[in-house]
Amino acid sequence: MTETEDEATTTAQAPEPESGGDSATGRAAKAGTEAGTEAGTAQAEAAGADTPAAGESDAAAADAGQPASAGESDAITADPDTPLADTEPGAAAVYADAPASGSVDGRTAAEGDSDAAADGGTDAGRPPGGRPRLRRLRDWRADHPVAARVIGVTVTVLAGALVVASLLLPNKPDFRPTVFLRIPVEALIGAVVLTALPRRPRLVLAWLGGIVLGALTLLSLLDIGFYQYLGRGFNVILDWSLFADAYAYLKDTLGGTGALGALAAVIVLALFIPAVSALSVVRVSNVMARHRAATTRTVLVLSMVWMTFTALGLQVSGMQLASDHIVTLLQARAKNVRTTLHDEREFTRTAQADAFGNTPASQLVPDLRGKDMIFTFIESYGRSAVEDPITAPGVDKTLDASTKALDRAGFHAKSGWLTSATYGGSSWLGHSTFMSGLWVDNQQRYRTVTSSDHLTLTEAFKKTGAWDTVGIMPGVQKGWPEAKWYGLDKVRNAFQLGYQGPKFSWSTMPDQFTLEQFQKLEHSKKRDKPLASFVILTSSHQPWAPIPKMVDWDRLGNGSIFDAIEKAGTKPADVIANSTRSKEGYGESVQYSVTALTQWLERYGNDNTVLVFLGDHQPISRVSGNNASRDVPCSIVAKDPKVLGKIADWGWTDGLRPAHDAPVWKMSSFRDRFLTAYGSTPHPSGH
């Protein structure tokens, strides 16, 4: 028997002075009632019931909106909608949001004793003098009622603020103060529902609602990240596979330890946000239930204000003061899922239709026979490189200088703009869009088109039988089955180019080395046929630090000459979160890539060389801005004037720098325009 039970038994057995009308039976019943009450109180306290202890009754009464009584240790704050239970002598049971000190979570003392015993929550079986942690907390609250009340109010306010902020959190990188000063209708609806429910259903709904709200918050954060890096929101159907690429990028940029730390932080955040959100909703719902009348009045007033704002369309800084953000977001996500599923079926049919799918080999690009064709992508080479106030001066100077150098070598160029199917990343979507003539703007479309027989530009040259084809892929570090769809006879990946120097963050090797190895391993080889090449350059890939520098072409060797350049370069961590430094690094990297490519053409090009080069997409919004276009420059360079004469009616700008008002086409339109310009005859398939 515990010390508390001993005391209760003693109290029950102590004789009382007789009074008029008291019988022995009455005295025994009274003693039993008192004993039961005190024993229940002791056991409930030992089980850790979250109720005010003696000395806290004033605060508990104030929370319940009732007057306090000095020394009143058994004050009960009952749920107004739940009647007191019929109890037997010795029980003090009431289902309440703020249980009495004689109850455990709103249950009878006997129930609390039973649960506590099962959990080892009573003092029975504990070492002498041992006390539950929650009981020590109760004692502290009893000793410091003011501090306890301040902490309680602070936690409640923070919980409410977190719930409202989660309901208003935008899913785009827009964090103006006015975003969080709106009235969310979801909060008003939630308050009405939660205060109307009995205790147990209310708690269940509060927990579930909090977890759902936390999950929606995580999705909004994913949207923000995707808008920052890819210029679009997160697709809950297609985008899960991109996390592996994101981790690989972090590993290349921050190192293995930094990537693991970032991964751990993401996992903790993914667990923490729903948990805190659920706890916050439960906390707020408990407070609202204890103050039902005040909550009802407040919700009524705010609902009238919300309806007024909605009817009048009141805005501040272009932001509606009456918010239904979560409802709108859920509708948009549902629509996006339906659109994605429908698009998969529609695009499959689209990919089967090809304007040149049945064109005979003899009727494909007859005007380019004998030409050495090179299709080259410069990573992240977008309109921002040519027109942004920070990057444009250096990039434009390089483009103009390269144009003059090529002119001296006998080459001429025409340039225009293409609107990429991707932005900030997912370069393979830009590559496949340009080469196939289809708008490939998501991973599902990419899988669909690369598993089809839709004609690519390199496949068109291969199909003629008049060209060999090769892919130079320094960014490919694993199996790449798409090579077959591109129509490439051979592919040289990152491990097949002979590089033994350092990586430059994500980029496996400098572009100058890639191009030199392309020359040595493929382009310079004597062949029976000309070569159609597909070359991907990577040095201008984010985070744009460190950046390679041009070296003497004859000293490139195995690439170890770049060791000192890489060590002296800027570290990725120094620029990755700095917009200005990122822009500066981006501009320098584009200058490097353009210089390497045009010097290679001067050095190794001949009368039959035709170079088509372009960007795959714009850089991320930290560099290009949140409202940047998706345009990229595209140039065609050749010595033979007939080659450029075939596209004279395109209206493209002379030189490597397209004019601001030069024609802008969708990237997917280039293939058919190019094939048509150089004599190909359409013979559709799949119709």
Wavefront OBJ file of the C-alpha trace (Angstrom):
o trace
v 0.000 0.000 0.000
v 1.327 3.483 -0.914
v 1.788 6.276 1.522
v -1.169 8.124 0.016
v -3.451 5.115 0.309
v -2.373 4.702 3.956
v -3.414 8.245 4.684
v -6.756 7.770 2.907
v -7.508 4.623 4.912
v -6.660 6.369 8.154
v -8.972 9.209 7.242
v -11.779 6.786 6.468
v -11.414 5.016 9.814
v -11.124 8.103 12.043
v -14.190 8.593 14.301
v -16.317 11.666 13.833
v -18.357 13.532 16.454
v -21.979 12.513 16.199
v -24.518 15.054 15.128
v -28.268 15.025 15.094
v -29.741 12.540 12.641
v -26.330 10.843 11.895
v -26.568 7.075 12.023
v -23.663 4.627 11.988
v -24.501 3.807 8.404
v -24.423 7.505 7.402
v -21.093 8.018 9.102
v -19.624 5.033 7.323
v -20.901 6.215 3.931
v -19.505 9.690 4.494
v -16.153 8.289 5.544
v -16.129 6.031 2.480
v -16.899 8.952 0.179
v -14.062 11.067 1.570
v -11.655 8.162 1.455
v -12.575 7.359 -2.135
v -12.219 10.977 -3.202
v -8.797 11.457 -1.646
v -7.519 8.087 -2.821
v -8.746 8.824 -6.362
v -7.040 12.217 -6.259
v -3.756 10.725 -5.142
v -3.842 8.006 -7.764
v -4.808 10.388 -10.572
v -1.915 12.665 -9.621
v 0.443 9.705 -9.634
v -0.792 8.789 -13.135
v 0.267 12.242 -14.344
v -3.147 13.829 -14.929
v -2.648 17.194 -16.647
v -4.697 19.243 -14.181
v -3.913 22.204 -11.989
v -2.433 21.255 -8.625
v -3.193 22.947 -5.347
v -2.126 26.532 -5.665
v -3.053 26.646 -9.353
v -6.799 26.655 -8.899
v -7.046 30.384 -9.507
v -5.366 30.038 -12.914
v -7.502 27.026 -13.806
v -10.655 28.830 -12.812
v -9.613 31.879 -14.797
v -9.014 29.719 -17.883
v -12.486 28.274 -17.495
v -14.057 31.675 -17.085
v -15.113 30.907 -13.463
v -14.363 32.786 -10.251
v -11.527 31.407 -8.170
v -11.819 30.312 -4.548
v -8.851 30.521 -2.236
v -7.581 27.092 -1.273
v -9.941 25.372 -3.706
v -7.900 22.407 -4.898
v -10.638 20.380 -6.577
v -11.906 23.019 -9.018
v -13.475 21.458 -12.104
v -13.553 23.043 -15.545
v -16.063 20.939 -17.363
v -16.930 20.745 -21.002
v -20.110 22.867 -21.138
v -21.764 20.399 -23.482
v -20.971 17.300 -21.419
v -23.007 16.656 -18.247
v -21.450 15.405 -15.061
v -21.502 11.627 -14.910
v -23.532 9.817 -12.293
v -20.935 8.641 -9.829
v -20.873 6.417 -6.854
v -19.467 7.492 -3.502
v -15.736 8.006 -3.736
v -15.762 8.908 -7.451
v -15.199 12.374 -8.878
v -15.602 11.689 -12.589
v -16.341 14.316 -15.213
v -15.540 14.348 -18.924
v -13.879 17.705 -19.220
v -11.330 19.499 -21.310
v -9.633 20.696 -18.153
v -10.099 17.696 -15.816
v -10.503 18.070 -12.100
v -7.597 17.126 -9.866
v -9.541 14.021 -8.951
v -9.706 12.777 -12.572
v -7.278 11.460 -15.131
v -7.792 12.984 -18.607
v -11.483 13.348 -17.906
v -12.000 9.810 -16.565
v -12.945 8.551 -13.123
v -10.316 8.150 -10.472
v -10.824 4.404 -10.630
v -10.250 4.446 -14.423
v -7.186 6.633 -13.995
v -5.863 4.294 -11.326
v -6.394 1.328 -13.604
v -4.598 2.941 -16.584
v -1.827 4.330 -14.452
v -1.204 0.982 -12.856
v -1.005 -0.629 -16.268
v 1.541 1.981 -17.342
v 3.473 1.839 -14.109
v 2.290 5.365 -13.477
v 1.515 5.140 -9.764
v 3.990 5.360 -6.969
v 3.473 1.653 -6.306
v 6.556 -0.325 -7.257
v 8.726 2.815 -7.499
v 11.851 3.286 -5.399
v 11.186 5.074 -2.113
v 10.956 8.751 -2.716
v 10.603 8.293 -6.514
v 8.115 10.671 -8.221
v 6.793 10.778 -11.809
v 8.208 13.462 -14.048
v 4.802 14.979 -14.739
v 4.120 15.194 -11.035
v 7.335 17.161 -10.566
v 6.113 19.461 -13.340
v 2.802 19.859 -11.501
v 4.668 20.741 -8.355
v 6.697 23.347 -10.238
v 3.504 24.837 -11.682
v 2.014 24.956 -8.212
v 5.078 26.772 -6.896
v 5.305 29.189 -9.848
v 1.732 29.904 -10.980
v 2.540 33.200 -12.739
v 5.433 31.796 -14.741
v 3.368 28.712 -15.623
v 0.510 30.859 -16.863
v 2.838 33.078 -18.932
v 4.432 30.020 -20.510
v 1.020 28.479 -21.200
v -0.318 31.620 -22.859
v 2.877 31.993 -24.909
v 2.711 28.411 -26.153
v -0.967 28.847 -27.067
v -0.274 32.069 -28.982
v 2.638 30.463 -30.844
v 0.483 27.429 -31.676
v -2.264 29.641 -33.057
v 0.214 31.714 -35.063
v 1.742 28.542 -36.519
v -1.664 27.220 -37.582
v -2.625 30.497 -39.262
v 0.790 30.838 -40.938
v 0.495 27.275 -42.284
v -2.954 28.064 -43.707
v -1.592 31.176 -45.440
v 1.847 29.883 -46.504
v 2.224 30.563 -50.245
v 3.442 27.835 -52.565
v 5.540 30.283 -54.548
v 8.531 32.336 -53.334
v 6.384 35.325 -52.312
v 6.834 36.266 -48.661
v 5.409 39.778 -48.517
v 4.044 40.620 -45.054
v 0.560 41.057 -46.495
v 0.507 37.353 -47.365
v 0.236 36.534 -43.666
v -2.198 39.317 -42.748
v -5.214 37.739 -44.414
v -8.160 35.923 -42.831
v -8.131 32.221 -43.771
v -11.624 30.810 -44.197
v -10.258 27.352 -43.380
v -9.459 28.549 -39.844
v -13.024 29.787 -39.355
v -14.517 26.513 -40.588
v -12.134 24.515 -38.441
v -12.988 26.535 -35.331
v -16.718 25.974 -35.838
v -16.330 22.229 -36.331
v -13.891 21.639 -33.483
v -15.811 23.605 -30.868
v -19.058 21.833 -31.786
v -17.681 18.332 -31.265
v -17.506 16.380 -27.995
v -14.078 15.955 -26.493
v -12.909 12.644 -27.957
v -14.054 13.224 -31.581
v -12.614 16.736 -31.334
v -9.193 15.445 -30.319
v -9.182 12.813 -33.074
v -10.158 15.393 -35.696
v -7.616 17.894 -34.356
v -4.801 15.357 -34.613
v -5.772 14.289 -38.124
v -6.326 17.867 -39.273
v -2.966 18.927 -37.870
v -1.147 16.124 -39.643
v -2.878 16.953 -42.931
v -2.044 20.641 -42.480
v 1.591 19.695 -41.855
v 1.643 17.575 -45.007
v 0.202 20.463 -47.042
v 2.868 22.741 -45.556
v 5.562 20.336 -46.726
v 4.057 20.292 -50.219
v 4.026 24.102 -50.284
v 7.699 24.145 -49.277
v 8.431 21.676 -52.080
v 6.585 23.953 -54.497
v 8.697 26.904 -53.378
v 11.896 24.924 -53.900
v 10.809 23.711 -57.320
v 9.853 27.230 -58.405
v 13.280 28.441 -57.291
v 15.161 25.750 -59.205
v 12.851 24.548 -61.986
v 10.425 27.423 -62.440
v 7.362 25.277 -61.674
v 5.577 23.609 -58.801
v 6.113 20.084 -57.485
v 4.221 17.378 -59.372
v 3.072 14.771 -56.856
v 2.833 12.146 -59.611
v 6.066 12.618 -61.554
v 8.698 14.412 -59.512
v 9.678 11.918 -56.801
v 12.441 10.515 -58.998
v 14.151 13.920 -59.074
v 15.181 13.684 -55.418
v 17.946 11.233 -56.333
v 19.321 13.782 -58.819
v 19.053 16.520 -56.196
v 21.050 14.441 -53.715
v 23.704 13.707 -56.355
v 23.962 17.444 -57.058
v 24.385 18.209 -53.338
v 27.017 15.515 -53.034
v 28.994 16.972 -55.934
v 28.562 20.514 -54.651
v 28.892 20.185 -50.868
v 30.720 16.879 -50.566
v 29.519 13.628 -49.015
v 29.327 14.960 -45.459
v 27.480 18.108 -46.469
v 25.010 16.110 -48.582
v 24.334 13.696 -45.714
v 23.790 16.620 -43.363
v 21.343 18.197 -45.795
v 19.527 14.876 -46.213
v 19.273 14.423 -42.437
v 17.914 17.963 -42.081
v 15.263 17.288 -44.729
v 14.167 14.061 -43.028
v 13.949 15.746 -39.624
v 11.962 18.600 -41.156
v 9.591 16.173 -42.883
v 8.823 14.551 -39.513
v 8.931 17.699 -37.390
v 6.503 19.868 -39.348
v 3.486 17.487 -39.276
v 4.124 16.669 -35.598
v 4.311 20.306 -34.495
v 1.361 21.183 -36.703
v -0.766 18.446 -35.088
v 0.235 19.486 -31.557
v -0.580 23.098 -32.367
v -4.048 22.297 -33.700
v -4.791 20.166 -30.624
v -3.603 22.921 -28.298
v -5.715 25.566 -30.015
v -8.772 23.287 -30.112
v -8.515 22.649 -26.363
v -8.384 26.370 -25.622
v -11.345 27.044 -27.906
v -13.369 24.301 -26.215
v -12.666 25.733 -22.759
v -13.768 29.168 -23.954
v -16.639 28.133 -26.186
v -18.682 31.299 -25.796
v -15.776 33.630 -26.561
v -14.721 31.426 -29.486
v -18.224 31.493 -30.952
v -18.423 35.286 -30.754
v -14.962 35.720 -32.306
v -15.667 33.326 -35.174
v -18.971 35.051 -35.887
v -17.324 38.479 -36.103
v -14.423 37.248 -38.245
v -16.814 35.388 -40.562
v -18.770 38.584 -41.170
v -15.512 40.438 -41.849
v -14.353 37.687 -44.232
v -17.642 37.789 -46.176
v -17.451 41.582 -46.383
v -13.887 41.473 -47.706
v -14.898 38.820 -50.237
v -17.959 40.725 -51.449
v -15.987 43.952 -51.856
v -12.880 42.231 -53.205
v -10.673 44.194 -50.811
v -6.954 43.879 -51.490
v -3.678 45.144 -50.072
v -0.648 45.179 -52.390
v -2.583 43.032 -54.844
v -3.393 40.451 -52.159
v -6.974 39.462 -51.294
v -7.623 40.027 -47.578
v -10.158 37.183 -47.515
v -8.198 33.970 -48.078
v -9.284 30.518 -49.211
v -5.703 29.532 -50.025
v -5.825 25.908 -48.849
v -9.087 25.198 -50.676
v -7.701 26.729 -53.867
v -4.445 24.832 -53.461
v -6.212 21.509 -53.014
v -8.328 22.150 -56.091
v -5.215 23.012 -58.109
v -3.419 19.860 -56.953
v -6.405 17.682 -57.817
v -6.590 19.289 -61.260
v -2.845 18.786 -61.738
v -3.170 15.079 -60.948
v -6.039 14.695 -63.430
v -4.136 16.664 -66.074
v -0.999 14.585 -65.564
v -2.854 11.308 -65.948
v -4.738 12.566 -69.010
v -1.558 14.037 -70.541
v 0.207 10.690 -70.344
v -2.387 9.111 -72.627
v -2.571 12.055 -75.006
v 1.192 12.457 -75.370
v 1.588 8.771 -76.214
v -0.617 9.348 -79.259
v 1.229 12.590 -80.080
v 4.624 10.878 -79.999
v 3.389 8.296 -82.491
v 2.629 11.002 -85.064
v 5.731 12.255 -86.871
v 5.788 14.564 -89.896
v 9.058 12.964 -91.067
v 8.486 9.494 -89.639
v 8.116 7.825 -93.058
v 10.446 10.067 -95.033
v 12.764 7.948 -97.218
v 16.475 8.136 -96.354
v 17.255 9.790 -99.670
v 14.890 12.657 -98.857
v 16.349 13.524 -95.450
v 18.679 16.585 -95.246
v 19.975 16.272 -98.827
v 21.371 19.832 -98.679
v 23.776 18.920 -95.873
v 25.357 15.860 -97.473
v 29.078 15.766 -96.872
v 28.900 18.227 -93.968
v 30.379 17.474 -90.579
v 27.423 18.202 -88.266
v 27.850 19.108 -84.578
v 24.874 19.731 -82.271
v 26.120 21.207 -79.004
v 24.337 22.259 -75.811
v 25.886 24.761 -73.410
v 24.538 24.152 -69.931
v 22.199 26.882 -68.557
v 22.997 29.246 -71.440
v 19.854 31.397 -71.391
v 18.600 34.840 -72.355
v 19.645 36.123 -68.933
v 23.303 35.557 -69.830
v 22.905 37.927 -72.777
v 20.592 40.543 -71.251
v 20.923 40.609 -67.439
v 22.677 43.809 -66.243
v 25.214 41.843 -64.192
v 26.039 39.000 -66.576
v 25.430 40.625 -69.968
v 28.477 42.950 -70.187
v 30.971 40.100 -69.923
v 28.971 37.562 -71.941
v 28.134 40.027 -74.741
v 31.771 41.069 -74.961
v 32.778 37.405 -75.307
v 30.116 36.732 -77.954
v 31.147 39.770 -80.000
v 34.854 38.925 -79.702
v 34.171 35.312 -80.684
v 32.093 36.434 -83.674
v 35.018 38.528 -84.931
v 37.493 35.705 -84.331
v 35.303 33.284 -86.261
v 34.921 35.813 -89.077
v 38.702 35.972 -89.364
v 38.764 32.172 -89.576
v 36.152 32.236 -92.359
v 33.116 31.227 -90.257
v 29.841 33.118 -90.117
v 26.839 32.741 -87.825
v 23.140 33.479 -87.472
v 21.369 33.506 -84.094
v 17.834 33.536 -82.708
v 15.819 32.594 -79.622
v 14.168 29.307 -78.681
v 11.795 28.870 -75.740
v 12.937 25.865 -73.732
v 10.572 23.229 -72.357
v 12.403 23.344 -69.016
v 13.876 25.942 -66.703
v 16.691 25.924 -64.148
v 17.414 22.194 -64.489
v 16.283 18.858 -65.953
v 18.496 19.535 -68.958
v 17.500 16.247 -70.594
v 14.022 17.680 -71.174
v 15.534 20.506 -73.225
v 17.795 18.112 -75.134
v 14.954 15.757 -76.060
v 12.600 18.630 -76.972
v 15.127 20.179 -79.362
v 16.187 16.915 -80.958
v 12.716 15.344 -81.317
v 10.488 18.282 -82.197
v 8.099 17.357 -79.345
v 7.354 19.454 -76.256
v 8.937 17.303 -73.531
v 8.340 19.247 -70.323
v 8.052 16.497 -67.704
v 9.566 13.152 -66.794
v 6.626 11.103 -67.994
v 6.805 12.665 -71.445
v 10.536 12.039 -71.490
v 10.051 8.348 -70.717
v 7.319 8.128 -73.345
v 9.238 9.799 -76.168
v 12.558 8.045 -75.493
v 10.814 4.668 -75.646
v 9.158 5.549 -78.964
v 10.560 5.586 -82.505
v 9.969 9.322 -82.955
v 12.729 10.696 -85.202
v 15.497 12.792 -83.639
v 17.882 15.034 -85.547
v 20.854 12.720 -85.013
v 18.700 9.704 -85.920
v 17.700 11.504 -89.143
v 21.356 11.813 -90.141
v 22.001 8.178 -89.213
v 18.934 7.008 -91.122
v 20.331 8.423 -94.368
v 23.277 6.032 -94.139
v 25.510 8.950 -95.113
v 26.735 9.829 -91.590
v 28.267 8.144 -88.581
v 26.900 9.377 -85.265
v 28.528 9.858 -81.860
v 27.584 11.292 -78.477
v 30.044 13.128 -76.202
v 28.486 13.040 -72.725
v 30.811 14.186 -69.902
v 27.810 14.479 -67.556
v 26.725 10.852 -68.002
v 28.152 8.682 -65.202
v 25.898 5.626 -65.468
v 24.036 3.598 -68.054
v 22.297 5.730 -70.671
v 19.819 3.656 -72.710
v 18.494 6.808 -74.417
v 21.510 6.659 -76.748
v 19.629 4.207 -78.963
v 16.662 6.563 -79.308
v 18.999 9.426 -80.225
v 20.410 7.236 -82.982
v 24.001 7.329 -81.711
v 26.420 4.674 -82.963
v 28.754 5.367 -80.051
v 28.687 7.297 -76.781
v 31.665 8.511 -74.769
v 30.617 9.196 -71.193
v 32.494 10.770 -68.266
v 34.677 7.687 -67.818
v 35.574 7.265 -71.482
v 37.131 10.645 -72.193
v 40.416 10.002 -70.386
v 40.131 12.800 -67.833
v 42.325 12.514 -64.716
v 41.971 16.016 -63.322
v 39.654 17.343 -60.582
v 35.894 17.767 -60.830
v 34.625 21.326 -60.879
v 31.703 20.882 -58.494
v 28.966 19.068 -60.478
v 30.875 19.282 -63.773
v 33.058 16.216 -64.234
v 35.601 18.004 -66.421
v 36.230 21.403 -68.076
v 34.614 21.984 -71.455
v 37.961 22.685 -73.075
v 39.172 19.205 -72.158
v 35.895 17.624 -73.354
v 36.220 19.295 -76.738
v 39.893 18.383 -77.102
v 39.138 14.735 -76.368
v 36.227 14.852 -78.808
v 38.726 15.985 -81.406
v 41.338 13.331 -80.583
v 39.016 10.369 -80.069
v 36.355 10.977 -82.723
v 36.376 14.123 -84.810
v 39.902 13.770 -86.183
v 39.549 10.106 -87.148
v 39.570 9.304 -90.830
v 36.174 7.992 -91.873
v 34.341 6.885 -94.967
v 31.468 9.156 -93.899
v 31.178 12.554 -92.222
v 30.252 12.648 -88.547
v 27.035 13.856 -86.916
v 27.848 14.588 -83.265
v 25.768 15.294 -80.174
v 27.918 17.141 -77.601
v 26.884 18.245 -74.097
v 29.094 20.821 -72.323
v 28.827 21.044 -68.530
v 31.161 23.741 -67.156
v 28.370 26.332 -66.879
v 26.279 24.077 -64.604
v 25.352 25.503 -61.217
v 26.636 26.333 -58.604
v 29.144 28.153 -60.891
v 32.077 27.658 -58.570
v 34.870 26.854 -59.033
v 35.140 27.865 -62.699
v 37.814 26.478 -65.069
v 40.113 28.770 -66.984
v 41.366 28.432 -70.535
v 44.845 26.897 -70.867
v 47.105 26.242 -73.822
v 45.373 23.596 -75.960
v 48.661 21.746 -76.446
v 49.165 21.432 -72.668
v 45.833 19.854 -71.763
v 47.272 16.358 -71.465
v 45.197 14.147 -69.157
v 43.595 17.122 -67.426
v 45.824 17.227 -64.336
v 46.820 20.746 -65.362
v 43.488 21.858 -63.905
v 44.419 20.788 -60.341
v 45.866 24.159 -59.380
v 43.009 26.033 -61.091
v 40.368 24.074 -59.187
v 42.128 24.536 -55.818
v 42.479 28.281 -56.357
v 38.863 28.665 -57.436
v 35.889 29.854 -55.396
v 34.226 27.249 -53.202
v 30.582 26.356 -53.977
v 29.487 27.144 -50.413
v 30.677 30.738 -50.892
v 28.289 31.453 -53.760
v 25.447 28.945 -53.547
v 23.180 31.198 -51.441
v 24.406 34.581 -52.721
v 22.447 35.891 -55.693
v 24.994 38.488 -56.828
v 27.976 36.146 -56.591
v 25.964 33.416 -58.314
v 25.198 35.786 -61.192
v 28.832 36.783 -61.484
v 29.958 33.150 -61.455
v 27.248 32.201 -63.943
v 28.356 34.911 -66.379
v 31.997 33.862 -66.104
v 31.143 30.204 -66.684
v 29.142 30.994 -69.842
v 32.025 33.103 -71.123
v 34.356 30.166 -70.514
v 32.105 27.666 -72.334
v 31.525 29.937 -75.349
v 35.236 30.696 -75.574
v 36.207 27.021 -75.392
v 33.679 26.063 -78.087
v 34.492 28.850 -80.538
v 38.274 28.405 -80.092
v 37.819 24.696 -80.787
v 35.926 25.564 -83.988
v 38.659 27.998 -85.075
v 41.308 25.380 -84.337
v 39.709 22.251 -85.803
v 36.823 23.353 -88.055
v 36.998 23.190 -91.850
v 34.984 24.111 -94.899
v 32.493 21.313 -94.266
v 31.982 21.922 -90.532
v 28.505 23.032 -89.427
v 28.037 23.841 -85.747
v 24.611 24.262 -84.160
v 24.867 25.329 -80.520
v 22.334 26.553 -77.969
v 21.430 26.598 -74.291
v 19.321 23.863 -72.778
v 17.484 26.184 -70.361
v 17.694 29.372 -68.331
v 19.601 29.347 -65.026
v 17.706 29.069 -61.722
v 15.660 32.021 -60.467
v 18.396 33.106 -58.036
v 20.256 34.184 -61.182
v 17.591 34.790 -63.834
v 14.863 36.175 -61.532
v 11.448 34.876 -60.528
v 9.706 36.126 -63.681
v 12.353 35.375 -66.275
v 11.448 34.001 -69.681
v 12.465 30.506 -70.759
v 14.267 31.716 -73.865
v 17.733 30.486 -74.820
v 20.071 31.626 -77.622
v 20.608 29.338 -80.594
v 23.297 29.823 -83.272
v 24.198 28.102 -86.532
v 27.832 28.538 -87.614
v 29.392 27.461 -90.935
v 32.023 28.414 -93.493
v 29.950 27.411 -96.488
v 27.719 30.416 -97.295
v 25.087 28.069 -98.761
v 24.434 26.627 -95.310
v 23.401 29.989 -93.839
v 21.707 30.948 -97.084
v 19.179 28.145 -96.533
v 17.916 29.889 -93.366
v 18.019 33.459 -94.658
v 14.235 33.721 -94.362
v 14.306 32.834 -90.658
v 15.030 36.446 -89.739
v 17.848 35.473 -87.375
v 20.558 37.953 -86.355
v 24.020 37.863 -87.942
v 26.692 36.812 -85.446
v 26.618 34.848 -82.203
v 24.528 37.331 -80.213
v 20.817 37.338 -81.105
v 19.138 40.729 -81.101
v 16.616 41.393 -78.357
v 13.793 41.402 -80.917
v 15.034 38.428 -82.937
v 12.383 35.763 -83.644
v 11.362 33.568 -80.704
v 10.215 30.016 -81.465
v 9.258 27.133 -79.253
v 12.221 24.796 -78.984
v 10.038 21.940 -80.219
v 9.565 23.699 -83.576
v 13.274 23.712 -84.464
v 13.561 20.127 -85.721
v 10.919 20.442 -88.436
v 12.126 23.913 -89.501
v 15.702 22.660 -89.710
v 14.849 19.495 -91.639
v 12.643 21.459 -94.043
v 15.250 24.209 -94.573
v 17.823 21.650 -95.661
v 15.657 19.849 -98.184
v 13.853 17.131 -96.209
v 10.464 16.038 -97.533
v 7.692 15.347 -94.994
v 6.150 11.877 -95.019
v 3.990 11.627 -91.905
v 3.626 8.526 -89.795
v 1.184 7.602 -87.040
v -1.815 9.532 -88.409
l 1 2 3 4 5 6 7 8 9 10 11 12 13 14 15 16 17 18 19 20 21 22 23 24 25 26 27 28 29 30 31 32 33 34 35 36 37 38 39 40 41 42 43 44 45 46 47 48 49 50 51 52 53 54 55 56 57 58 59 60 61 62 63 64 65 66 67 68 69 70 71 72 73 74 75 76 77 78 79 80 81 82 83 84 85 86 87 88 89 90 91 92 93 94 95 96 97 98 99 100 101 102 103 104 105 106 107 108 109 110 111 112 113 114 115 116 117 118 119 120 121 122 123 124 125 126 127 128 129 130 131 132 133 134 135 136 137 138 139 140 141 142 143 144 145 146 147 148 149 150 151 152 153 154 155 156 157 158 159 160 161 162 163 164 165 166 167 168 169 170 171 172 173 174 175 176 177 178 179 180 181 182 183 184 185 186 187 188 189 190 191 192 193 194 195 196 197 198 199 200 201 202 203 204 205 206 207 208 209 210 211 212 213 214 215 216 217 218 219 220 221 222 223 224 225 226 227 228 229 230 231 232 233 234 235 236 237 238 239 240 241 242 243 244 245 246 247 248 249 250 251 252 253 254 255 256 257 258 259 260 261 262 263 264 265 266 267 268 269 270 271 272 273 274 275 276 277 278 279 280 281 282 283 284 285 286 287 288 289 290 291 292 293 294 295 296 297 298 299 300 301 302 303 304 305 306 307 308 309 310 311 312 313 314 315 316 317 318 319 320 321 322 323 324 325 326 327 328 329 330 331 332 333 334 335 336 337 338 339 340 341 342 343 344 345 346 347 348 349 350 351 352 353 354 355 356 357 358 359 360 361 362 363 364 365 366 367 368 369 370 371 372 373 374 375 376 377 378 379 380 381 382 383 384 385 386 387 388 389 390 391 392 393 394 395 396 397 398 399 400 401 402 403 404 405 406 407 408 409 410 411 412 413 414 415 416 417 418 419 420 421 422 423 424 425 426 427 428 429 430 431 432 433 434 435 436 437 438 439 440 441 442 443 444 445 446 447 448 449 450 451 452 453 454 455 456 457 458 459 460 461 462 463 464 465 466 467 468 469 470 471 472 473 474 475 476 477 478 479 480 481 482 483 484 485 486 487 488 489 490 491 492 493 494 495 496 497 498 499 500 501 502 503 504 505 506 507 508 509 510 511 512 513 514 515 516 517 518 519 520 521 522 523 524 525 526 527 528 529 530 531 532 533 534 535 536 537 538 539 540 541 542 543 544 545 546 547 548 549 550 551 552 553 554 555 556 557 558 559 560 561 562 563 564 565 566 567 568 569 570 571 572 573 574 575 576 577 578 579 580 581 582 583 584 585 586 587 588 589 590 591 592 593 594 595 596 597 598 599 600 601 602 603 604 605 606 607 608 609 610 611 612 613 614 615 616 617 618 619 620 621 622 623 624 625 626 627 628 629 630 631 632 633 634 635 636 637 638 639 640 641 642 643 644 645 646 647 648 649 650 651 652 653 654 655 656 657 658 659 660 661 662 663 664 665 666 667 668 669 670 671 672 673 674 675 676 677 678 679 680 681 682 683 684 685 686 687
